[in-house]
Amino acid sequence: MPELDPLDKRIFGLLAENGRMSNLEVAAQVGVSEKTVRQRIRRLIERDGMRVGATMNLPAPSRLIVLVRVESGQRFAVADRLASMPQVDEVHLTTGAYELIVLASFESDSEALEFYVRHVEQVPGIEESLSTHVVETITLGTAGRSDHVKQFDEQASRAGSMAELLDLACDVATASLGADRVHVSAGNVWAADPTLSPSPSTMRWRGLSSRYVEEILIKGQTEGVVLPNIVKHNQHIFVADAQTDPIFRSATDLVVSEGFHSWLGMPVCHGDTRHGTLCLYWNTVIAYREDLVRQGQELADTLGKHLPRFSPEPAETSPVPA
């Protein structure tokens, strides 16, 4: 085993005394950035066989993978710039359709979205990019569909109408996923997006007031209260507290009057076509959990599998609410 340098020894010593110490606490103790501590711990585990006996029960970070195509001659300049950012864990030089693969971690999905818009989409040197959130890391023994999704799949195959199918999805979201409220939409829920199915919209919800649904739709049309990573990139987003998160800034009054806090939105797709969205709401602030996002996406994917069986019903309302 290679000899540990002084910094590795200090990090190892702190974790040996208190395995529950967070990376931020370790960084403050040794005088380096949290990113450096995270990288050093990873190396100590993977190269040197270190094992930590206990970890803090903290929310998992929001993890983003970005594929980047750069302008001619800019590969290394862009790679160096991205690698220097504290949110970026790794930058890989690759061959094929994209020259770079960027792995980054954030405290929230809101921060991940801001990073992608400000530092990837809107900067010189990057010709094209494609981003995706990591829902969960699958290893041997973790794969397999949840029981509630299997049951929903069976019930959905017997549904006789679009409305019945969406109602079943609402029932599963509240009864099995623990959401206090739910909103699900199918069809052309965002008319300005040409990638959507051309079908008119059908929506169902539980626990939300009609006033909230109507007003958030109006705001969506006039003020752009939509989630860019869902409507543009087909990605989920989790918001720990919609009453304070900047994504909901223009609808804070509605969120407060409705009384919910945590929110999870995800696309409902079939093949390459997005057919709608599934939005889950909680009355209290809850921590981000990979298993919760995975279960929600399983439900959305299964719903997307069954949606093409139905002809659209007359629209009750239009674009997707936040």
N, C-alpha and C positions, 0 to 999 in steps of 0.2 A: 504494500500500500504506500503511495507517495506520502512524503512528510507533509504534515499540515502546516500552513503558514500561520503567522500570529493571529490574523483575523479569523481564520477558520477555527483556531483553538479557542478564541474568545467566544465565538458563536456556539461552538460545541459545549463549552463550559456553562454558558447561561442556560442552554436547553437541558443540560444534564441536571442542573439544579431545579429548574422549573420547566417541565415539558409543555406546560400550558401557556407559556409566554408567547405572545403574538409576534409576528414579524416586525410590526411597527415598534413594539417595545424593545425588541432586540436591536433594531436599527438605532434607536435613541441611546441605548446603552453603549454601543460600539462606535457610534459616530459616523455611520454611513447611511445611504439611502435604503428604503424598504426594498426597492428592486434588487439592490446588491445583496441584501440579506437573503431574499427569496432565491436568487441564483446560487448563492453559496450553499444554502441548505439543500437545494436540489442536487448540487454536485456532491455534497457530503453523503447524501443518501444513495445516489446512483453510482458514484465512483468508489466511495470509501465505506459503504455499508452501514452508515449511521441509521439508527432507529429511534424515533421519538416515542416515549411511552404514553403521552397524552397530548391532545390538541385542544385549542379553544373552540367552543361551539359557536363559531361565527358564520354568518351567511356566506355562501360560496360567491366568489367574485363573478362579475359578468365577463365572459370570455368571448373574444371576437377573433375570427379568422378572416383575413383580407387577402384576396388574390389581386396582384397589381401588375398591370402592363404599363411600361414606362416608355417615354419618348426615346428615340435613337440616341445612344451615347450617354443616357442619364441613369443607367441601371445602378452603378455604384454610388453615385451622388445621392440618389433617392434612398437607397438601402442604408447608407450611413446616416442620413437625416432621420429616417424612421427609427433606426436602432438607438439613436441618442435620446429618444423620448422616454420619459419614466414609465409610461403606461405599456410600452412595448417589451414583451418578454423575449421574443426571438424574431429574427428576419432571415429567411432562407432564400438563397439564390437558386433559381430553378430554370429548367428548360421547358419548352412547350408553349402553350398559349399565353401563359403569364410568366414574367421574369422573376417575380418576388412572391413569397408567401409570408405574411406578417401575422404573428400570434401576439395578442395583447390582452391585458386584464384590467378591469375597472371595478370601482366600488359599486356602480349601478349601471343599469342599461341606459339611463339618460346620459351618463358620462360617455359610454361607448358610442352612442349616437352622435354626440357632439364631437368626439374625436374623429369619427369617420367623416362627418361633413366638413369640419374645419381643416383637418390635417391630411385627408386623403382625396376627397372629391374636389376640393377647391384650391389645390396648390399646383404650381407649375411643375413640369417634369413627369407628371402622372397622366398617361393617356386614357386609361380605362381601369376600373376596379370593380371588384365583386366582393361583397361582405356577407358573412353569415355568423350567427351566434351559435355557440356550443350549448346544446341543451343538456346533454349528459354524456359522460364517457362510458362506453359499453365495454365491459370485460367479460371473460368467461364466467357465466353464472348470473350476470345482471340482465341479460336480454330476456325477452319474453313479454307477451302482452298482459296487461292487468286484467283481473277478472271482470271489473266493471266495464272495460272496453269490449271484452268478448261478449258480455251480455248485451251491451248496446248494439254491437254488430249484428247479433241474432235478431234483436227487436227491430232494428232499422231495416233489415231485409224484408220484414213483414209490414212495414209502414205503407199506408195507402195514399199518402199525400205529402207534399212538401211541408205543410204546417205540422202534420203529425211527426214527421222526421225531426224538425227543429224543436218541437216540444219535448221529444225524447232526449235530445241533446241537452236541453235546459234541465231536465229532471236528473240526468246523470251528473251534470256539473254541480248541482246543489246537493244532491244526496250522497254522491260518491267522492267528489273532489273537495267538498267542504266549503264551496263558495256560498256567500250569503246572497249574492245576486248574480245574474247572468244575462248577457245579451248575445244573441246569435243572429247573423244575417247571411243571406244567400242571394246570388244574382248580382246584378250591376249596382253594387253598393257605392261605387265611386265613379261616376260617369265620366270624369275627366281622364281616367286611366284607360287607354286603349287596350291594355293587356288583359283586362277583366273579361269574364264571360259577358256576352251582350244581353243576358236575360234580365228582365225587370227584377227589382229587389223584393224579397220577402223577409220579414224580421219577426222574431219572437223574443220575449224577455221575461224574467222573473225578478221580483223585488225592487224594480226600478219604477219610478212614477212616470206616467205618460208625459207630464210636463217636462221632466228631465230629458226623456228621449226626444221629444219634439224640439226643445230649445237647443240641445246639443247638435241636432241635425242642422238647424238653421245656422248656428255658429260654424259648423263644418263647411257649409256652403259659402258663407260670407267672410269668415275669418281664417279659414284653413285649419280648423281644429281636427287634424288627422294625424296619424302616426306615420312619419315618412318611411321608417324601416319596414312597416307592414305593407303600406300601399305601394311602395316602390320596390322594396327588396324582399318581400315575403318573409320577414323575420318576426319572431316574437319580441315582446318587450314587457318587462316587469317593472312596476312602479310601486315602491314601498309605501309612499304616502302621497296620493294624488292631490291632497289639500295643500301641499307645499312644493311639489315637484314642478320644475319649469316647463315640462311638457304640457301640463294642464293649466299653465298660467292664464290663458285667456278664458278658461272655463272654471276658474277657482270658485266663483260665486255659486255656480251650479253644483259643483262637487260638495261644497260645504253644506249647501241647503239639502242635498240628498243624503249626506252623512256617511259616505263610504270613505275608506282610506286606501288600502292596497288594491292594486289592479293588475291584471295580466291579460294581454291581448295577443292573439296569434292568428295567422292566416289559415283559411280552409281551402285546400287545393285539391285538384284532381289532375294528375299529370303536370303539365307546365302551366295550367290555367288556374288562377285563383278564383274561386267561386264565392268567397265571402270571408267573414271573420268571426271569431269566437272571443268574447270578452268576459272575464270573470272578475268579480268584485268581492272585497271583504270589508266588513264594517270596522275592523280594527287593523292596526299596522302589523303585518306579519313579515317574517324573515324570508328572503329568497331561498328556495329549496329546489335543487335539481330534479328531485323525484316529482315535485308538484308540476314543474314545467313539462317534464316528460309526459306525465299523465294527461295534462291538458292538451299537449300536442298529439298524443295518441287519439284522444277524443276528436280533435279537429281533423286528423287524417282519416279516421274512420267515417266521420261525417262527410268529408269530401269524396270518399269512395262511393257513397250512396246518393249524393245529390244529383248526378247526371241522370238518374232513373226518372226524374220527375220533370214535367213541363212546368215552367214558372207560373205562379199564381199572381193575380193582380197586386201591384205594389201597395204596401201599407204605408211605407215611408221610403226615403232614399238614403243618402250616403251614410257610411258607418259612423256610429257615435264613439266618442272616447270613453 
